[in-house]
Amino acid sequence: VAIVADMSSFTSDLNFCPECGNILPPPGLQDTVRCPRCSFSIPVAEFDGQQIRSTVVLNPAEKSAAVVEEEDSDLQGPVIDRRCVRCNKEGMVYHTRQMRSADEGQTVFFTCVHCRFQEKEDS
């Protein structure tokens, strides 16, 4: 089912807002479904007889980010695509710690797998 509004920027199906392209929330108990990003709304009756499906696709373990498993405790954990500011190479291991009070974000520690440069980021 395609939705085309008179002044619409997008042609879409019922899962997407035809005004801004945002994903529409699933129909609920209200009479209309409203886009959380813009002022578009559509009557819930438009969804009668429609199947709504969602799919979660997980990456297979062999294709996911490598995990360094060495004796060195600084290099244990998942490797992410983050460029080292010292050697400019991709690949850093990270771990997190709660360094501040519980109502503040955790601190993320990154270690370069190439030159072992360490940096931290407060989140």
Biopython code that builds the backbone (N, CA, C, O; Angstrom):
import numpy as np
from Bio.PDB.StructureBuilder import StructureBuilder

atoms = [
    (1, "VAL", "N", (0.858, -1.170, 0.000)),
    (1, "VAL", "CA", (0.000, 0.000, 0.000)),
    (1, "VAL", "C", (0.900, 1.228, 0.000)),
    (1, "VAL", "O", (1.773, 1.364, 0.857)),
    (2, "ALA", "N", (0.693, 2.095, -0.936)),
    (2, "ALA", "CA", (1.499, 3.321, -1.009)),
    (2, "ALA", "C", (0.663, 4.505, -0.577)),
    (2, "ALA", "O", (-0.529, 4.582, -0.874)),
    (3, "ILE", "N", (1.290, 5.417, 0.121)),
    (3, "ILE", "CA", (0.651, 6.652, 0.569)),
    (3, "ILE", "C", (1.254, 7.783, -0.238)),
    (3, "ILE", "O", (2.474, 7.935, -0.286)),
    (4, "VAL", "N", (0.412, 8.571, -0.868)),
    (4, "VAL", "CA", (0.906, 9.742, -1.572)),
    (4, "VAL", "C", (0.037, 10.914, -1.146)),
    (4, "VAL", "O", (-1.133, 10.989, -1.521)),
    (5, "ALA", "N", (0.594, 11.817, -0.376)),
    (5, "ALA", "CA", (-0.137, 13.011, 0.037)),
    (5, "ALA", "C", (0.022, 14.076, -1.035)),
    (5, "ALA", "O", (0.937, 14.003, -1.855)),
    (6, "ASP", "N", (-0.864, 15.062, -1.034)),
    (6, "ASP", "CA", (-0.841, 16.107, -2.047)),
    (6, "ASP", "C", (0.483, 16.864, -2.080)),
    (6, "ASP", "O", (1.020, 17.107, -3.161)),
    (7, "MET", "N", (1.014, 17.239, -0.936)),
    (7, "MET", "CA", (2.239, 18.015, -0.874)),
    (7, "MET", "C", (3.400, 17.178, -0.345)),
    (7, "MET", "O", (4.354, 17.724, 0.209)),
    (8, "SER", "N", (3.329, 15.884, -0.508)),
    (8, "SER", "CA", (4.285, 14.970, 0.083)),
    (8, "SER", "C", (5.650, 15.032, -0.598)),
    (8, "SER", "O", (5.749, 15.241, -1.807)),
    (9, "SER", "N", (6.697, 14.846, 0.200)),
    (9, "SER", "CA", (8.055, 14.807, -0.322)),
    (9, "SER", "C", (8.459, 13.396, -0.711)),
    (9, "SER", "O", (9.360, 13.207, -1.528)),
    (10, "PHE", "N", (7.790, 12.396, -0.124)),
    (10, "PHE", "CA", (8.151, 11.010, -0.321)),
    (10, "PHE", "C", (6.933, 10.210, -0.772)),
    (10, "PHE", "O", (5.797, 10.566, -0.458)),
    (11, "THR", "N", (7.173, 9.143, -1.499)),
    (11, "THR", "CA", (6.164, 8.126, -1.749)),
    (11, "THR", "C", (6.601, 6.934, -0.921)),
    (11, "THR", "O", (7.720, 6.443, -1.074)),
    (12, "SER", "N", (5.718, 6.464, -0.041)),
    (12, "SER", "CA", (6.162, 5.428, 0.874)),
    (12, "SER", "C", (5.054, 4.445, 1.165)),
    (12, "SER", "O", (3.917, 4.606, 0.721)),
    (13, "ASP", "N", (5.410, 3.421, 1.922)),
    (13, "ASP", "CA", (4.391, 2.496, 2.406)),
    (13, "ASP", "C", (3.968, 2.952, 3.796)),
    (13, "ASP", "O", (4.416, 3.996, 4.271)),
    (14, "LEU", "N", (3.113, 2.180, 4.448)),
    (14, "LEU", "CA", (2.561, 2.586, 5.728)),
    (14, "LEU", "C", (3.564, 2.590, 6.866)),
    (14, "LEU", "O", (3.238, 3.062, 7.956)),
    (15, "ASN", "N", (4.757, 2.088, 6.659)),
    (15, "ASN", "CA", (5.763, 2.073, 7.724)),
    (15, "ASN", "C", (6.514, 3.393, 7.840)),
    (15, "ASN", "O", (7.171, 3.644, 8.849)),
    (16, "PHE", "N", (6.422, 4.241, 6.811)),
    (16, "PHE", "CA", (7.221, 5.461, 6.771)),
    (16, "PHE", "C", (6.349, 6.683, 6.545)),
    (16, "PHE", "O", (5.335, 6.618, 5.852)),
    (17, "CYS", "N", (6.747, 7.778, 7.127)),
    (17, "CYS", "CA", (6.044, 9.047, 6.973)),
    (17, "CYS", "C", (6.255, 9.566, 5.553)),
    (17, "CYS", "O", (7.396, 9.666, 5.101)),
    (18, "PRO", "N", (5.181, 9.898, 4.843)),
    (18, "PRO", "CA", (5.350, 10.425, 3.485)),
    (18, "PRO", "C", (5.855, 11.863, 3.458)),
    (18, "PRO", "O", (6.243, 12.355, 2.398)),
    (19, "GLU", "N", (5.858, 12.550, 4.603)),
    (19, "GLU", "CA", (6.329, 13.928, 4.662)),
    (19, "GLU", "C", (7.826, 14.027, 4.898)),
    (19, "GLU", "O", (8.520, 14.772, 4.206)),
    (20, "CYS", "N", (8.331, 13.270, 5.882)),
    (20, "CYS", "CA", (9.750, 13.409, 6.248)),
    (20, "CYS", "C", (10.545, 12.115, 6.079)),
    (20, "CYS", "O", (11.773, 12.139, 6.166)),
    (21, "GLY", "N", (9.872, 10.988, 5.841)),
    (21, "GLY", "CA", (10.574, 9.719, 5.650)),
    (21, "GLY", "C", (10.891, 8.988, 6.937)),
    (21, "GLY", "O", (11.502, 7.920, 6.893)),
    (22, "ASN", "N", (10.502, 9.520, 8.075)),
    (22, "ASN", "CA", (10.753, 8.891, 9.370)),
    (22, "ASN", "C", (9.924, 7.618, 9.508)),
    (22, "ASN", "O", (8.864, 7.501, 8.893)),
    (23, "ILE", "N", (10.393, 6.671, 10.303)),
    (23, "ILE", "CA", (9.623, 5.456, 10.564)),
    (23, "ILE", "C", (8.435, 5.817, 11.433)),
    (23, "ILE", "O", (8.590, 6.466, 12.467)),
    (24, "LEU", "N", (7.240, 5.396, 11.014)),
    (24, "LEU", "CA", (6.036, 5.665, 11.800)),
    (24, "LEU", "C", (5.912, 4.652, 12.920)),
    (24, "LEU", "O", (6.281, 3.491, 12.737)),
    (25, "PRO", "N", (5.404, 5.057, 14.075)),
    (25, "PRO", "CA", (5.180, 4.099, 15.156)),
    (25, "PRO", "C", (4.039, 3.158, 14.774)),
    (25, "PRO", "O", (3.185, 3.526, 13.968)),
    (26, "PRO", "N", (4.011, 1.955, 15.338)),
    (26, "PRO", "CA", (2.910, 1.044, 15.026)),
    (26, "PRO", "C", (1.587, 1.597, 15.554)),
    (26, "PRO", "O", (1.573, 2.340, 16.535)),
    (27, "PRO", "N", (0.473, 1.237, 14.905)),
    (27, "PRO", "CA", (-0.827, 1.720, 15.385)),
    (27, "PRO", "C", (-1.080, 1.255, 16.809)),
    (27, "PRO", "O", (-0.719, 0.141, 17.188)),
    (28, "GLY", "N", (-1.698, 2.116, 17.581)),
    (28, "GLY", "CA", (-2.007, 1.797, 18.976)),
    (28, "GLY", "C", (-3.480, 1.976, 19.243)),
    (28, "GLY", "O", (-4.313, 1.702, 18.380)),
    (29, "LEU", "N", (-3.802, 2.431, 20.426)),
    (29, "LEU", "CA", (-5.189, 2.618, 20.827)),
    (29, "LEU", "C", (-5.764, 3.951, 20.342)),
    (29, "LEU", "O", (-6.982, 4.132, 20.365)),
    (30, "GLN", "N", (-4.921, 4.882, 19.905)),
    (30, "GLN", "CA", (-5.388, 6.180, 19.439)),
    (30, "GLN", "C", (-6.072, 6.029, 18.078)),
    (30, "GLN", "O", (-5.946, 4.997, 17.418)),
    (31, "ASP", "N", (-6.802, 7.081, 17.668)),
    (31, "ASP", "CA", (-7.500, 7.081, 16.382)),
    (31, "ASP", "C", (-6.577, 7.384, 15.212)),
    (31, "ASP", "O", (-6.910, 7.102, 14.061)),
    (32, "THR", "N", (-5.420, 7.957, 15.508)),
    (32, "THR", "CA", (-4.477, 8.307, 14.447)),
    (32, "THR", "C", (-3.071, 7.851, 14.815)),
    (32, "THR", "O", (-2.747, 7.649, 15.986)),
    (33, "VAL", "N", (-2.258, 7.696, 13.798)),
    (33, "VAL", "CA", (-0.828, 7.432, 13.986)),
    (33, "VAL", "C", (-0.125, 8.722, 13.601)),
    (33, "VAL", "O", (-0.300, 9.227, 12.492)),
    (34, "ARG", "N", (0.671, 9.252, 14.522)),
    (34, "ARG", "CA", (1.360, 10.519, 14.293)),
    (34, "ARG", "C", (2.861, 10.286, 14.143)),
    (34, "ARG", "O", (3.466, 9.498, 14.870)),
    (35, "CYS", "N", (3.428, 10.985, 13.194)),
    (35, "CYS", "CA", (4.873, 10.936, 12.998)),
    (35, "CYS", "C", (5.541, 11.647, 14.174)),
    (35, "CYS", "O", (5.147, 12.762, 14.517)),
    (36, "PRO", "N", (6.552, 11.021, 14.802)),
    (36, "PRO", "CA", (7.227, 11.670, 15.925)),
    (36, "PRO", "C", (8.136, 12.825, 15.506)),
    (36, "PRO", "O", (8.609, 13.580, 16.354)),
    (37, "ARG", "N", (8.379, 12.964, 14.210)),
    (37, "ARG", "CA", (9.318, 13.981, 13.746)),
    (37, "ARG", "C", (8.636, 15.216, 13.142)),
    (37, "ARG", "O", (9.136, 16.332, 13.282)),
    (38, "CYS", "N", (7.498, 15.014, 12.473)),
    (38, "CYS", "CA", (6.826, 16.146, 11.838)),
    (38, "CYS", "C", (5.347, 16.130, 12.218)),
    (38, "CYS", "O", (4.956, 15.393, 13.123)),
    (39, "SER", "N", (4.543, 16.906, 11.561)),
    (39, "SER", "CA", (3.131, 17.024, 11.931)),
    (39, "SER", "C", (2.226, 16.041, 11.192)),
    (39, "SER", "O", (1.007, 16.127, 11.342)),
    (40, "PHE", "N", (2.761, 15.120, 10.408)),
    (40, "PHE", "CA", (1.937, 14.185, 9.648)),
    (40, "PHE", "C", (1.180, 13.238, 10.576)),
    (40, "PHE", "O", (1.721, 12.765, 11.576)),
    (41, "SER", "N", (-0.068, 12.971, 10.233)),
    (41, "SER", "CA", (-0.851, 11.959, 10.948)),
    (41, "SER", "C", (-1.722, 11.239, 9.928)),
    (41, "SER", "O", (-2.066, 11.795, 8.885)),
    (42, "ILE", "N", (-2.070, 10.011, 10.239)),
    (42, "ILE", "CA", (-2.877, 9.176, 9.357)),
    (42, "ILE", "C", (-3.875, 8.420, 10.226)),
    (42, "ILE", "O", (-3.524, 7.979, 11.321)),
    (43, "PRO", "N", (-5.112, 8.262, 9.761)),
    (43, "PRO", "CA", (-6.096, 7.515, 10.554)),
    (43, "PRO", "C", (-5.674, 6.048, 10.717)),
    (43, "PRO", "O", (-5.121, 5.444, 9.798)),
    (44, "VAL", "N", (-5.941, 5.494, 11.887)),
    (44, "VAL", "CA", (-5.599, 4.096, 12.162)),
    (44, "VAL", "C", (-6.337, 3.169, 11.201)),
    (44, "VAL", "O", (-5.843, 2.083, 10.897)),
    (45, "ALA", "N", (-7.497, 3.572, 10.723)),
    (45, "ALA", "CA", (-8.282, 2.741, 9.797)),
    (45, "ALA", "C", (-7.502, 2.398, 8.531)),
    (45, "ALA", "O", (-7.777, 1.381, 7.894)),
    (46, "GLU", "N", (-6.533, 3.235, 8.160)),
    (46, "GLU", "CA", (-5.698, 2.955, 6.978)),
    (46, "GLU", "C", (-4.860, 1.690, 7.158)),
    (46, "GLU", "O", (-4.402, 1.105, 6.177)),
    (47, "PHE", "N", (-4.661, 1.269, 8.398)),
    (47, "PHE", "CA", (-3.835, 0.104, 8.682)),
    (47, "PHE", "C", (-4.643, -1.190, 8.736)),
    (47, "PHE", "O", (-4.069, -2.268, 8.894)),
    (48, "ASP", "N", (-5.998, -1.098, 8.604)),
    (48, "ASP", "CA", (-6.839, -2.303, 8.656)),
    (48, "ASP", "C", (-6.393, -3.311, 7.609)),
    (48, "ASP", "O", (-6.215, -2.973, 6.439)),
    (49, "GLY", "N", (-6.215, -4.552, 8.045)),
    (49, "GLY", "CA", (-5.833, -5.638, 7.150)),
    (49, "GLY", "C", (-4.363, -5.691, 6.796)),
    (49, "GLY", "O", (-3.949, -6.579, 6.050)),
    (50, "GLN", "N", (-3.557, -4.767, 7.308)),
    (50, "GLN", "CA", (-2.132, -4.748, 7.000)),
    (50, "GLN", "C", (-1.358, -5.580, 8.014)),
    (50, "GLN", "O", (-1.644, -5.532, 9.210)),
    (51, "GLN", "N", (-0.393, -6.332, 7.543)),
    (51, "GLN", "CA", (0.498, -7.062, 8.424)),
    (51, "GLN", "C", (1.711, -6.189, 8.709)),
    (51, "GLN", "O", (2.296, -5.592, 7.806)),
    (52, "ILE", "N", (2.069, -6.130, 9.960)),
    (52, "ILE", "CA", (3.265, -5.376, 10.351)),
    (52, "ILE", "C", (4.280, -6.385, 10.859)),
    (52, "ILE", "O", (4.020, -7.113, 11.816)),
    (53, "ARG", "N", (5.440, -6.423, 10.213)),
    (53, "ARG", "CA", (6.497, -7.370, 10.579)),
    (53, "ARG", "C", (7.775, -6.610, 10.870)),
    (53, "ARG", "O", (8.027, -5.535, 10.325)),
    (54, "SER", "N", (8.560, -7.191, 11.733)),
    (54, "SER", "CA", (9.899, -6.654, 11.956)),
    (54, "SER", "C", (10.873, -7.819, 11.970)),
    (54, "SER", "O", (10.531, -8.931, 12.371)),
    (55, "THR", "N", (12.066, -7.549, 11.536)),
    (55, "THR", "CA", (13.092, -8.571, 11.450)),
    (55, "THR", "C", (14.356, -8.058, 12.115)),
    (55, "THR", "O", (14.746, -6.905, 11.929)),
    (56, "VAL", "N", (14.983, -8.914, 12.883)),
    (56, "VAL", "CA", (16.266, -8.590, 13.488)),
    (56, "VAL", "C", (17.300, -9.496, 12.832)),
    (56, "VAL", "O", (17.174, -10.721, 12.862)),
    (57, "VAL", "N", (18.316, -8.889, 12.244)),
    (57, "VAL", "CA", (19.374, -9.639, 11.585)),
    (57, "VAL", "C", (20.645, -9.472, 12.405)),
    (57, "VAL", "O", (21.125, -8.356, 12.601)),
    (58, "LEU", "N", (21.181, -10.573, 12.877)),
    (58, "LEU", "CA", (22.414, -10.548, 13.652)),
    (58, "LEU", "C", (23.568, -10.961, 12.751)),
    (58, "LEU", "O", (23.433, -11.867, 11.929)),
    (59, "ASN", "N", (24.686, -10.299, 12.909)),
    (59, "ASN", "CA", (25.862, -10.673, 12.130)),
    (59, "ASN", "C", (26.402, -11.997, 12.634)),
    (59, "ASN", "O", (26.461, -12.220, 13.843)),
    (60, "PRO", "N", (26.801, -12.889, 11.719)),
    (60, "PRO", "CA", (27.411, -14.140, 12.179)),
    (60, "PRO", "C", (28.714, -13.855, 12.919)),
    (60, "PRO", "O", (29.384, -12.859, 12.645)),
    (61, "ALA", "N", (29.063, -14.717, 13.840)),
    (61, "ALA", "CA", (30.242, -14.500, 14.691)),
    (61, "ALA", "C", (31.510, -14.327, 13.872)),
    (61, "ALA", "O", (32.360, -13.514, 14.237)),
    (62, "GLU", "N", (31.666, -15.063, 12.780)),
    (62, "GLU", "CA", (32.895, -14.962, 11.994)),
    (62, "GLU", "C", (32.995, -13.648, 11.227)),
    (62, "GLU", "O", (34.089, -13.277, 10.803)),
    (63, "LYS", "N", (31.887, -12.933, 11.036)),
    (63, "LYS", "CA", (31.922, -11.651, 10.336)),
    (63, "LYS", "C", (31.888, -10.459, 11.284)),
    (63, "LYS", "O", (32.068, -9.322, 10.848)),
    (64, "SER", "N", (31.662, -10.696, 12.560)),
    (64, "SER", "CA", (31.590, -9.588, 13.504)),
    (64, "SER", "C", (32.999, -9.112, 13.843)),
    (64, "SER", "O", (33.986, -9.722, 13.432)),
    (65, "ALA", "N", (33.082, -8.031, 14.587)),
    (65, "ALA", "CA", (34.383, -7.467, 14.952)),
    (65, "ALA", "C", (35.237, -8.512, 15.659)),
    (65, "ALA", "O", (34.745, -9.310, 16.457)),
    (66, "ALA", "N", (36.497, -8.487, 15.352)),
    (66, "ALA", "CA", (37.416, -9.458, 15.949)),
    (66, "ALA", "C", (37.538, -9.220, 17.441)),
    (66, "ALA", "O", (37.369, -8.101, 17.926)),
    (67, "VAL", "N", (37.827, -10.269, 18.144)),
    (67, "VAL", "CA", (38.049, -10.169, 19.578)),
    (67, "VAL", "C", (39.486, -10.573, 19.848)),
    (67, "VAL", "O", (39.906, -11.678, 19.503)),
    (68, "VAL", "N", (40.237, -9.676, 20.465)),
    (68, "VAL", "CA", (41.630, -9.949, 20.784)),
    (68, "VAL", "C", (41.666, -10.752, 22.071)),
    (68, "VAL", "O", (41.093, -10.348, 23.084)),
    (69, "GLU", "N", (42.338, -11.881, 22.026)),
    (69, "GLU", "CA", (42.451, -12.724, 23.219)),
    (69, "GLU", "C", (43.915, -13.002, 23.491)),
    (69, "GLU", "O", (44.441, -14.057, 23.137)),
    (70, "GLU", "N", (44.561, -12.044, 24.122)),
    (70, "GLU", "CA", (45.962, -12.195, 24.472)),
    (70, "GLU", "C", (46.092, -12.167, 25.983)),
    (70, "GLU", "O", (45.125, -11.900, 26.697)),
    (71, "GLU", "N", (47.267, -12.438, 26.451)),
    (71, "GLU", "CA", (47.537, -12.409, 27.881)),
    (71, "GLU", "C", (47.468, -11.000, 28.437)),
    (71, "GLU", "O", (47.092, -10.807, 29.593)),
    (72, "ASP", "N", (47.830, -10.002, 27.619)),
    (72, "ASP", "CA", (47.859, -8.618, 28.074)),
    (72, "ASP", "C", (46.437, -8.140, 28.381)),
    (72, "ASP", "O", (45.579, -8.142, 27.498)),
    (73, "SER", "N", (46.188, -7.736, 29.617)),
    (73, "SER", "CA", (44.838, -7.342, 30.020)),
    (73, "SER", "C", (44.370, -6.067, 29.320)),
    (73, "SER", "O", (43.166, -5.835, 29.216)),
    (74, "ASP", "N", (45.304, -5.231, 28.834)),
    (74, "ASP", "CA", (44.911, -4.024, 28.109)),
    (74, "ASP", "C", (44.276, -4.334, 26.761)),
    (74, "ASP", "O", (43.522, -3.522, 26.225)),
    (75, "LEU", "N", (44.575, -5.493, 26.219)),
    (75, "LEU", "CA", (44.082, -5.823, 24.876)),
    (75, "LEU", "C", (43.038, -6.934, 24.885)),
    (75, "LEU", "O", (42.920, -7.668, 23.904)),
    (76, "GLN", "N", (42.298, -7.070, 25.938)),
    (76, "GLN", "CA", (41.228, -8.055, 25.964)),
    (76, "GLN", "C", (39.911, -7.345, 25.753)),
    (76, "GLN", "O", (39.636, -6.323, 26.381)),
    (77, "GLY", "N", (39.104, -7.884, 24.876)),
    (77, "GLY", "CA", (37.798, -7.304, 24.608)),
    (77, "GLY", "C", (37.548, -7.162, 23.130)),
    (77, "GLY", "O", (38.368, -7.578, 22.311)),
    (78, "PRO", "N", (36.415, -6.574, 22.783)),
    (78, "PRO", "CA", (36.062, -6.431, 21.370)),
    (78, "PRO", "C", (36.888, -5.352, 20.684)),
    (78, "PRO", "O", (37.226, -4.334, 21.288)),
    (79, "VAL", "N", (37.206, -5.587, 19.420)),
    (79, "VAL", "CA", (37.925, -4.617, 18.604)),
    (79, "VAL", "C", (36.890, -3.852, 17.795)),
    (79, "VAL", "O", (36.033, -4.451, 17.145)),
    (80, "ILE", "N", (36.973, -2.523, 17.837)),
    (80, "ILE", "CA", (36.029, -1.703, 17.084)),
    (80, "ILE", "C", (36.755, -0.900, 16.015)),
    (80, "ILE", "O", (37.975, -0.746, 16.064)),
    (81, "ASP", "N", (36.002, -0.393, 15.055)),
    (81, "ASP", "CA", (36.556, 0.455, 14.005)),
    (81, "ASP", "C", (36.675, 1.878, 14.530)),
    (81, "ASP", "O", (35.777, 2.701, 14.352)),
    (82, "ARG", "N", (37.775, 2.145, 15.166)),
    (82, "ARG", "CA", (38.069, 3.494, 15.680)),
    (82, "ARG", "C", (39.525, 3.763, 15.367)),
    (82, "ARG", "O", (40.391, 2.928, 15.626)),
    (83, "ARG", "N", (39.790, 4.928, 14.809)),
    (83, "ARG", "CA", (41.145, 5.282, 14.389)),
    (83, "ARG", "C", (41.937, 5.831, 15.575)),
    (83, "ARG", "O", (41.462, 6.692, 16.315)),
    (84, "CYS", "N", (43.135, 5.321, 15.734)),
    (84, "CYS", "CA", (44.035, 5.764, 16.794)),
    (84, "CYS", "C", (44.570, 7.154, 16.435)),
    (84, "CYS", "O", (44.992, 7.393, 15.304)),
    (85, "VAL", "N", (44.547, 8.056, 17.401)),
    (85, "VAL", "CA", (45.039, 9.411, 17.138)),
    (85, "VAL", "C", (46.563, 9.470, 17.084)),
    (85, "VAL", "O", (47.122, 10.423, 16.540)),
    (86, "ARG", "N", (47.240, 8.470, 17.638)),
    (86, "ARG", "CA", (48.703, 8.467, 17.623)),
    (86, "ARG", "C", (49.244, 7.840, 16.337)),
    (86, "ARG", "O", (50.007, 8.486, 15.620)),
    (87, "CYS", "N", (48.870, 6.609, 16.033)),
    (87, "CYS", "CA", (49.448, 5.906, 14.867)),
    (87, "CYS", "C", (48.551, 5.966, 13.628)),
    (87, "CYS", "O", (48.971, 5.551, 12.547)),
    (88, "ASN", "N", (47.328, 6.475, 13.767)),
    (88, "ASN", "CA", (46.390, 6.657, 12.661)),
    (88, "ASN", "C", (45.948, 5.348, 12.009)),
    (88, "ASN", "O", (45.562, 5.342, 10.841)),
    (89, "LYS", "N", (46.001, 4.234, 12.755)),
    (89, "LYS", "CA", (45.537, 2.949, 12.240)),
    (89, "LYS", "C", (44.187, 2.613, 12.858)),
    (89, "LYS", "O", (43.869, 3.055, 13.962)),
    (90, "GLU", "N", (43.394, 1.824, 12.131)),
    (90, "GLU", "CA", (42.084, 1.394, 12.610)),
    (90, "GLU", "C", (42.237, 0.229, 13.572)),
    (90, "GLU", "O", (43.145, -0.590, 13.430)),
    (91, "GLY", "N", (41.343, 0.161, 14.551)),
    (91, "GLY", "CA", (41.286, -0.977, 15.454)),
    (91, "GLY", "C", (41.683, -0.623, 16.868)),
    (91, "GLY", "O", (42.860, -0.443, 17.180)),
    (92, "MET", "N", (40.670, -0.527, 17.719)),
    (92, "MET", "CA", (40.930, -0.264, 19.127)),
    (92, "MET", "C", (40.067, -1.198, 19.962)),
    (92, "MET", "O", (38.925, -1.495, 19.613)),
    (93, "VAL", "N", (40.627, -1.646, 21.052)),
    (93, "VAL", "CA", (39.912, -2.468, 22.016)),
    (93, "VAL", "C", (39.307, -1.519, 23.038)),
    (93, "VAL", "O", (39.913, -0.502, 23.378)),
    (94, "TYR", "N", (38.117, -1.845, 23.531)),
    (94, "TYR", "CA", (37.530, -0.961, 24.531)),
    (94, "TYR", "C", (36.985, -1.732, 25.714)),
    (94, "TYR", "O", (36.669, -2.917, 25.609)),
    (95, "HIS", "N", (36.880, -1.049, 26.838)),
    (95, "HIS", "CA", (36.164, -1.549, 28.011)),
    (95, "HIS", "C", (35.587, -0.339, 28.737)),
    (95, "HIS", "O", (36.050, 0.786, 28.552)),
    (96, "THR", "N", (34.586, -0.578, 29.555)),
    (96, "THR", "CA", (33.915, 0.516, 30.248)),
    (96, "THR", "C", (34.032, 0.351, 31.750)),
    (96, "THR", "O", (34.182, -0.760, 32.259)),
    (97, "ARG", "N", (33.960, 1.482, 32.456)),
    (97, "ARG", "CA", (33.972, 1.488, 33.915)),
    (97, "ARG", "C", (33.117, 2.629, 34.415)),
    (97, "ARG", "O", (33.020, 3.679, 33.779)),
    (98, "GLN", "N", (32.504, 2.414, 35.551)),
    (98, "GLN", "CA", (31.750, 3.475, 36.217)),
    (98, "GLN", "C", (32.720, 4.204, 37.135)),
    (98, "GLN", "O", (32.958, 3.758, 38.257)),
    (99, "MET", "N", (33.277, 5.304, 36.682)),
    (99, "MET", "CA", (34.299, 6.017, 37.432)),
    (99, "MET", "C", (33.715, 7.146, 38.281)),
    (99, "MET", "O", (34.304, 7.548, 39.284)),
    (100, "ARG", "N", (32.565, 7.646, 37.874)),
    (100, "ARG", "CA", (31.945, 8.762, 38.577)),
    (100, "ARG", "C", (30.714, 8.256, 39.313)),
    (100, "ARG", "O", (30.512, 7.046, 39.414)),
    (101, "SER", "N", (29.905, 9.141, 39.817)),
    (101, "SER", "CA", (28.732, 8.710, 40.578)),
    (101, "SER", "C", (27.751, 7.958, 39.684)),
    (101, "SER", "O", (27.803, 8.063, 38.459)),
    (102, "ALA", "N", (26.877, 7.216, 40.300)),
    (102, "ALA", "CA", (25.981, 6.327, 39.567)),
    (102, "ALA", "C", (25.010, 7.069, 38.661)),
    (102, "ALA", "O", (24.511, 6.490, 37.696)),
    (103, "ASP", "N", (24.732, 8.332, 38.946)),
    (103, "ASP", "CA", (23.796, 9.065, 38.100)),
    (103, "ASP", "C", (24.486, 9.733, 36.910)),
    (103, "ASP", "O", (23.839, 10.466, 36.162)),
    (104, "GLU", "N", (25.763, 9.498, 36.725)),
    (104, "GLU", "CA", (26.497, 10.019, 35.580)),
    (104, "GLU", "C", (26.889, 8.857, 34.672)),
    (104, "GLU", "O", (26.883, 7.699, 35.090)),
    (105, "GLY", "N", (27.231, 9.180, 33.429)),
    (105, "GLY", "CA", (27.582, 8.156, 32.455)),
    (105, "GLY", "C", (28.873, 7.435, 32.802)),
    (105, "GLY", "O", (29.648, 7.874, 33.652)),
    (106, "GLN", "N", (29.080, 6.320, 32.122)),
    (106, "GLN", "CA", (30.281, 5.533, 32.353)),
    (106, "GLN", "C", (31.443, 6.089, 31.532)),
    (106, "GLN", "O", (31.242, 6.892, 30.621)),
    (107, "THR", "N", (32.638, 5.661, 31.858)),
    (107, "THR", "CA", (33.835, 6.055, 31.128)),
    (107, "THR", "C", (34.247, 4.886, 30.243)),
    (107, "THR", "O", (34.305, 3.740, 30.688)),
    (108, "VAL", "N", (34.535, 5.201, 28.963)),
    (108, "VAL", "CA", (34.964, 4.183, 28.009)),
    (108, "VAL", "C", (36.454, 4.354, 27.786)),
    (108, "VAL", "O", (36.917, 5.445, 27.456)),
    (109, "PHE", "N", (37.208, 3.273, 27.967)),
    (109, "PHE", "CA", (38.653, 3.276, 27.762)),
    (109, "PHE", "C", (38.960, 2.544, 26.464)),
    (109, "PHE", "O", (38.486, 1.429, 26.246)),
    (110, "PHE", "N", (39.761, 3.177, 25.593)),
    (110, "PHE", "CA", (40.152, 2.601, 24.311)),
    (110, "PHE", "C", (41.654, 2.359, 24.318)),
    (110, "PHE", "O", (42.418, 3.183, 24.821)),
    (111, "THR", "N", (42.081, 1.221, 23.757)),
    (111, "THR", "CA", (43.495, 0.907, 23.612)),
    (111, "THR", "C", (43.749, 0.482, 22.179)),
    (111, "THR", "O", (43.078, -0.415, 21.667)),
    (112, "CYS", "N", (44.710, 1.118, 21.529)),
    (112, "CYS", "CA", (45.059, 0.774, 20.150)),
    (112, "CYS", "C", (45.718, -0.599, 20.125)),
    (112, "CYS", "O", (46.613, -0.878, 20.924)),
    (113, "VAL", "N", (45.276, -1.455, 19.208)),
    (113, "VAL", "CA", (45.855, -2.796, 19.119)),
    (113, "VAL", "C", (47.215, -2.776, 18.435)),
    (113, "VAL", "O", (47.933, -3.775, 18.468)),
    (114, "HIS", "N", (47.581, -1.657, 17.814)),
    (114, "HIS", "CA", (48.855, -1.568, 17.103)),
    (114, "HIS", "C", (49.958, -0.946, 17.953)),
    (114, "HIS", "O", (51.042, -1.514, 18.089)),
    (115, "CYS", "N", (49.671, 0.240, 18.531)),
    (115, "CYS", "CA", (50.715, 0.935, 19.289)),
    (115, "CYS", "C", (50.423, 0.999, 20.787)),
    (115, "CYS", "O", (51.227, 1.527, 21.556)),
    (116, "ARG", "N", (49.276, 0.464, 21.200)),
    (116, "ARG", "CA", (48.856, 0.391, 22.604)),
    (116, "ARG", "C", (48.604, 1.752, 23.251)),
    (116, "ARG", "O", (48.590, 1.867, 24.477)),
    (117, "PHE", "N", (48.406, 2.781, 22.426)),
    (117, "PHE", "CA", (48.050, 4.095, 22.937)),
    (117, "PHE", "C", (46.675, 3.992, 23.596)),
    (117, "PHE", "O", (45.781, 3.326, 23.074)),
    (118, "GLN", "N", (46.509, 4.656, 24.749)),
    (118, "GLN", "CA", (45.244, 4.593, 25.468)),
    (118, "GLN", "C", (44.595, 5.975, 25.515)),
    (118, "GLN", "O", (45.262, 6.997, 25.675)),
    (119, "GLU", "N", (43.287, 5.967, 25.370)),
    (119, "GLU", "CA", (42.524, 7.202, 25.521)),
    (119, "GLU", "C", (41.211, 6.858, 26.209)),
    (119, "GLU", "O", (40.793, 5.700, 26.238)),
    (120, "LYS", "N", (40.570, 7.877, 26.760)),
    (120, "LYS", "CA", (39.298, 7.636, 27.450)),
    (120, "LYS", "C", (38.260, 8.629, 26.957)),
    (120, "LYS", "O", (38.584, 9.704, 26.453)),
    (121, "GLU", "N", (37.016, 8.239, 27.118)),
    (121, "GLU", "CA", (35.900, 9.075, 26.701)),
    (121, "GLU", "C", (34.814, 8.979, 27.766)),
    (121, "GLU", "O", (34.351, 7.886, 28.091)),
    (122, "ASP", "N", (34.418, 10.106, 28.298)),
    (122, "ASP", "CA", (33.315, 10.117, 29.269)),
    (122, "ASP", "C", (32.012, 10.202, 28.508)),
    (122, "ASP", "O", (31.825, 11.079, 27.664)),
    (123, "SER", "N", (31.106, 9.277, 28.818)),
    (123, "SER", "CA", (29.828, 9.306, 28.105)),
    (123, "SER", "C", (28.715, 9.765, 28.998)),
    (123, "SER", "O", (27.568, 9.850, 28.561)),
]
sb = StructureBuilder()
sb.init_structure("model")
sb.init_model(0)
sb.init_chain("A")
sb.init_seg("    ")
for serial, (resi, resn, name, xyz) in enumerate(atoms, 1):
    if name == "N":
        sb.init_residue(resn, " ", resi, " ")
    sb.init_atom(name, np.array(xyz, "f"), 0.0, 1.0, " ", f" {name:<3s}", serial, name[0])
structure = sb.get_structure()
